[in-house]
Amino acid sequence: MLYLIGLGLNEKSLTSEALEAIKECSSVYLESYTVDFPYSIDELETEIGKKIIKLGRKEVESDFLIKESKKEDIALLVYGSPLFATTHLTLLNDARKSKLKVKVIYNASVFDAISSSGLELYKFGKITSMPKWQKNFTPDSFMDIVKENLSIRAHSLILCDIGLSFKDALEQLKKASENKKIKLEKIVVCSSLGTSLERIFYGFADDILEKCEKKIKNPFCIIIPSELHFMEKEWLEAVEKGF
């Protein structure tokens, strides 16, 4: 049997249901390639009382977990919510095709936690991701999603790729905005949501970089707000004054 378990946002977020399931598993694996963890894996191992085996994209996207699940009960731990990433939906589908029993144990994700920004969740549009640019590869299609969301007055959540520094993320955001002819207004930056290090910033990109770069820890995400309700505006203005 395969348990697909959401870790939530900090090392103590595992539910009692998840902990009970982990006790039954012979092996516990961790999907470690989609997020910069805000805590050490050692802390997580202490919390669950078992050794954790890290898996990269190659292993998760192969039939490795399916084969292992046919021999014994195993768990795949996923940061946040277990089905947030398309990779994990594919794994679930492959398991069903193999007639393998799967138990999904849900938890909080970044999409729950961004409500701490004061922006109303039902006003968000499509979620997009910003990849880390390479020397000859600078994809900016994530801003097409932002443009689409802005056209319907929806906020945009941009998830930043693992290994992408905050400074580089802002530089990419500014260049992509120029390329897509989007005027970049004030943005929201959310850092280490759901942890003791959680911080939220609001303002122009350069101002946040100048005043708050050292305060922003991984994982972080960026929100491009659309038209603000007066309550959202009041909340964000208070956030801006706070830094």
C-alpha positions as CSV (number, residue, x, y, z in Angstrom):
1,M,0.0,0.0,0.0
2,L,1.1,3.5,-0.8
3,Y,0.5,6.4,1.6
4,L,0.7,9.8,0.1
5,I,1.1,12.2,3.0
6,G,1.1,16.0,3.2
7,L,3.6,17.4,5.7
8,G,1.9,20.8,6.1
9,L,4.1,23.8,6.4
10,N,6.4,23.1,9.4
11,E,8.0,20.1,11.1
12,K,5.1,19.7,13.6
13,S,2.2,20.0,11.1
14,L,1.7,16.3,10.6
15,T,-1.7,15.1,11.6
16,S,-2.4,12.3,14.0
17,E,-3.8,10.3,11.0
18,A,-0.5,10.8,9.2
19,L,1.6,9.7,12.2
20,E,-0.5,6.6,12.6
21,A,0.0,5.7,9.0
22,I,3.7,6.3,9.1
23,K,4.0,3.8,12.0
24,E,2.6,1.1,9.7
25,C,5.1,1.7,7.0
26,S,8.3,-0.2,6.4
27,S,9.9,2.6,4.4
28,V,9.3,6.4,4.5
29,Y,10.3,8.5,1.5
30,L,10.5,12.2,1.1
31,E,9.9,14.1,-2.1
32,S,12.7,16.7,-1.9
33,Y,12.8,18.5,-5.2
34,T,9.9,20.9,-5.4
35,V,10.6,23.1,-2.3
36,D,13.3,24.5,-0.2
37,F,12.4,23.1,3.2
38,P,12.2,25.7,6.0
39,Y,13.5,23.1,8.5
40,S,16.0,20.3,8.6
41,I,15.1,16.7,7.7
42,D,16.7,15.6,11.0
43,E,13.9,17.6,12.8
44,L,11.3,15.7,10.8
45,E,12.9,12.4,11.5
46,T,12.8,13.2,15.2
47,E,9.1,14.1,14.9
48,I,8.1,10.8,13.2
49,G,10.6,8.5,14.9
50,K,11.8,7.0,11.6
51,K,14.6,7.3,9.1
52,I,13.6,9.2,6.0
53,I,14.9,8.4,2.5
54,K,15.1,11.4,0.1
55,L,13.9,10.9,-3.4
56,G,14.6,13.1,-6.4
57,R,12.3,13.8,-9.4
58,K,13.7,10.8,-11.3
59,E,12.7,8.3,-8.7
60,V,9.3,9.8,-8.0
61,E,8.4,10.0,-11.6
62,S,9.5,6.5,-12.3
63,D,7.7,3.2,-11.3
64,F,10.0,2.9,-8.2
65,L,7.3,3.8,-5.7
66,I,4.7,1.6,-7.4
67,K,7.0,-1.4,-7.3
68,E,7.9,-0.8,-3.6
69,S,4.2,-0.4,-2.6
70,K,3.4,-3.8,-4.1
71,K,5.9,-5.4,-1.7
72,E,5.2,-3.5,1.5
73,D,3.4,-0.5,3.0
74,I,5.4,2.7,2.3
75,A,4.8,6.4,2.6
76,L,5.8,9.3,0.4
77,L,6.0,12.6,2.4
78,V,5.2,15.7,0.4
79,Y,5.7,19.3,1.7
80,G,2.4,21.1,2.1
81,S,-0.6,19.4,0.4
82,P,0.2,16.0,-1.2
83,L,-1.7,16.6,-4.5
84,F,-0.6,20.2,-5.1
85,A,2.0,19.2,-7.7
86,T,1.0,17.5,-11.0
87,T,3.8,15.0,-10.4
88,H,1.9,13.6,-7.5
89,L,-1.4,13.4,-9.3
90,T,0.4,11.4,-12.0
91,L,1.7,9.0,-9.3
92,L,-1.8,8.6,-8.0
93,N,-3.1,7.8,-11.4
94,D,-0.3,5.3,-12.1
95,A,-1.1,3.6,-8.8
96,R,-4.8,3.2,-9.7
97,K,-3.8,1.7,-13.1
98,S,-1.7,-0.8,-11.2
99,K,-4.6,-1.6,-9.0
100,L,-2.5,-0.5,-6.0
101,K,-4.2,0.7,-2.8
102,V,-3.4,4.3,-2.1
103,K,-4.3,6.4,0.9
104,V,-4.0,10.2,0.6
105,I,-3.7,12.1,3.8
106,Y,-4.1,15.9,3.3
107,N,-2.6,18.8,5.0
108,A,-2.3,22.6,4.7
109,S,-0.6,24.1,1.7
110,V,0.9,27.5,0.8
111,F,-2.5,28.3,-0.8
112,D,-4.1,28.1,2.6
113,A,-1.4,30.1,4.2
114,I,-1.4,33.0,1.8
115,S,-4.6,34.2,3.4
116,S,-2.3,35.6,6.1
117,S,-1.5,38.3,3.5
118,G,-5.0,39.7,4.0
119,L,-6.0,38.9,0.4
120,E,-9.2,37.0,-0.1
121,L,-8.6,33.5,-1.4
122,Y,-11.6,33.4,-3.6
123,K,-10.2,36.4,-5.6
124,F,-7.1,34.4,-6.7
125,G,-6.8,33.2,-10.3
126,K,-4.6,30.6,-11.8
127,I,-1.4,29.7,-9.9
128,T,1.9,29.9,-11.7
129,S,5.5,29.1,-11.1
130,M,8.7,31.0,-11.8
131,P,11.6,28.8,-12.8
132,K,15.2,29.6,-12.2
133,W,16.6,31.2,-15.3
134,Q,19.7,29.8,-17.0
135,K,22.3,31.5,-19.1
136,N,20.5,30.7,-22.4
137,F,17.1,29.8,-21.1
138,T,14.9,32.6,-19.6
139,P,11.3,31.4,-19.8
140,D,8.8,34.2,-18.9
141,S,5.5,32.5,-19.7
142,F,4.5,32.7,-16.0
143,M,3.7,36.3,-16.6
144,D,1.2,35.3,-19.3
145,I,-0.8,33.7,-16.4
146,V,-0.4,36.9,-14.4
147,K,-1.7,38.9,-17.4
148,E,-4.7,36.6,-17.7
149,N,-5.5,36.9,-14.0
150,L,-5.3,40.7,-14.1
151,S,-7.7,40.8,-17.0
152,I,-10.4,39.3,-14.8
153,R,-9.3,41.3,-11.7
154,A,-7.8,38.2,-10.0
155,H,-4.8,38.1,-7.8
156,S,-1.8,35.9,-8.9
157,L,0.2,33.6,-6.8
158,I,3.7,32.9,-8.2
159,L,5.6,30.0,-6.7
160,C,9.3,30.4,-6.9
161,D,11.5,27.5,-8.0
162,I,13.8,25.7,-5.6
163,G,17.3,27.2,-5.5
164,L,16.0,30.6,-6.7
165,S,17.3,33.5,-4.5
166,F,14.9,36.3,-3.6
167,K,17.1,38.9,-5.3
168,D,17.2,36.8,-8.6
169,A,13.5,36.2,-8.4
170,L,12.7,39.9,-8.2
171,E,15.1,40.6,-11.1
172,Q,13.4,37.9,-13.2
173,L,10.0,39.3,-12.3
174,K,10.9,42.8,-13.4
175,K,12.4,41.6,-16.7
176,A,9.4,39.3,-17.4
177,S,7.0,42.1,-16.7
178,E,8.9,44.4,-19.2
179,N,8.8,41.6,-21.8
180,K,5.1,41.1,-21.4
181,K,4.4,44.9,-21.1
182,I,2.9,44.6,-17.7
183,K,3.3,47.5,-15.4
184,L,4.6,46.1,-12.1
185,E,2.8,47.8,-9.2
186,K,3.2,46.9,-5.5
187,I,3.7,43.2,-4.8
188,V,3.3,40.9,-1.8
189,V,6.2,38.6,-0.7
190,C,5.4,35.8,1.7
191,S,8.4,34.1,3.4
192,S,8.4,30.8,5.3
193,L,4.6,30.7,5.7
194,G,3.2,28.5,8.5
195,T,6.5,28.5,10.4
196,S,7.9,30.5,13.3
197,L,9.9,32.6,10.7
198,E,6.8,33.6,8.7
199,R,7.1,37.1,7.3
200,I,4.9,39.0,4.8
201,F,5.9,42.2,3.0
202,Y,4.1,44.6,0.7
203,G,5.5,47.3,-1.5
204,F,7.4,48.0,-4.6
205,A,9.9,45.3,-5.6
206,D,13.0,47.5,-5.2
207,D,11.8,48.8,-1.8
208,I,11.3,45.3,-0.5
209,L,14.6,44.2,-1.8
210,E,16.5,47.1,-0.2
211,K,14.8,46.9,3.2
212,C,13.9,43.3,3.7
213,E,16.2,41.0,1.6
214,K,17.9,39.5,4.7
215,K,14.6,38.9,6.4
216,I,13.2,36.7,3.6
217,K,13.9,33.0,3.9
218,N,13.1,30.0,1.8
219,P,10.6,29.0,0.8
220,F,9.1,32.2,-0.4
221,C,6.4,33.2,-2.9
222,I,5.3,36.3,-4.7
223,I,1.7,37.6,-5.1
224,I,0.7,40.1,-7.8
225,P,-2.4,41.8,-6.4
226,S,-5.2,42.8,-8.7
227,E,-7.9,45.3,-7.8
228,L,-8.1,45.5,-4.0
229,H,-11.2,45.4,-1.8
230,F,-11.0,48.2,0.7
231,M,-10.4,45.7,3.5
232,E,-7.6,44.1,1.6
233,K,-6.1,47.5,0.9
234,E,-6.3,48.5,4.6
235,W,-4.6,45.2,5.6
236,L,-1.8,45.6,3.1
237,E,-1.1,49.2,4.0
238,A,-0.6,48.1,7.6
239,V,1.7,45.3,6.4
240,E,3.7,47.9,4.4
241,K,4.1,50.2,7.4
242,G,5.3,47.2,9.5
243,F,8.6,46.9,7.7
